[in-house]
Amino acid sequence: MESIKNRRSIRKYAGRDVSEELLTRLLQEAERTQTMGNLQLYSVIVTRSEEKKRQLAPAHFNQPMVTGAPVVLTFCADFRRTTRWAEERKAVPGYDNFLSFVNAASDTLLYTQTFCNLAEEEGLGYCYLGTTIYMPQHIIEVLQLPRLVIPIATITLGWPGENPPQSDRLPIEAIVHNETYTDYSAESINRFFAEKEALPENLEFVKINSKESLAQVFTDIRYTKKDNEAMSETLKMALQQQGFL
């Protein structure tokens, strides 16, 4: 799969629609991905209308690609379908718990990645929005998600209208551990992060934020302890509301 080597996030899209036929085919082909117990614990909400995109945008910090993309796909962990199946077949479901959420979330992310790979092979571009689990309640309300369904991932999808540079990646030695986990030493951290920290754009990132290091930009500005704790509580509340806790 050559396209994975050239993968990049696309935030600007050409003025060309993604046909229903193509989208359905890719979603159907993605169903061949691995899944726990062959239950396919996911659902996808397809958003094409401008009004619905505008309603979803605040949940994603109003990033312009949400309203600018032809299609927005919200991938949801879904144990409702399996639960309703059990109930209709005189079986007693027991999926209103945290383990079931983890299983459904894993299924959902696997399906999402398979779909992204297939879409890229077709020449489509997409941007993965990690904001989906930051404010799930807003998405739940806009998309009218019932009990045991919770949003996990969102991608904006369309034909690329830009060709941005690829994001950097850590060397393979940084993520692969042989036989057992080898903890990171100061020396290995320096070695693994040297290239990332030396990139001109990251040096500028540190400078304009008046920080000593790139790590401080992440801990003090981008992903702070305060924000992480607040959004953790929001996610817990959504899990409770949707019946997983």
Buried (B, 14 or more C-beta within 10 A) or exposed (E): EEEEEEBBBBBBBEEEEBEEEEBEEBBEBBEEBEBBEEBBBBBBBBBBEEEBBEBBBEBBEEBEBBBBBBBBBBBBBBBBBBBEEBEEEEEEBEBBEEEBBEBBBBBBBBBBBBBBBBBBBEEBBBBBBEBBBBBBBBBBEBBEBEEBBBBBBBBBBBBBBEEEEEEEEEEEEBEEEEEEEEEEEEEEEEBBBEEBBEEEEBEEBBEEEEBEEBEBBEEBEEEEEEEEEEBEEBBEEBBEBBBBB
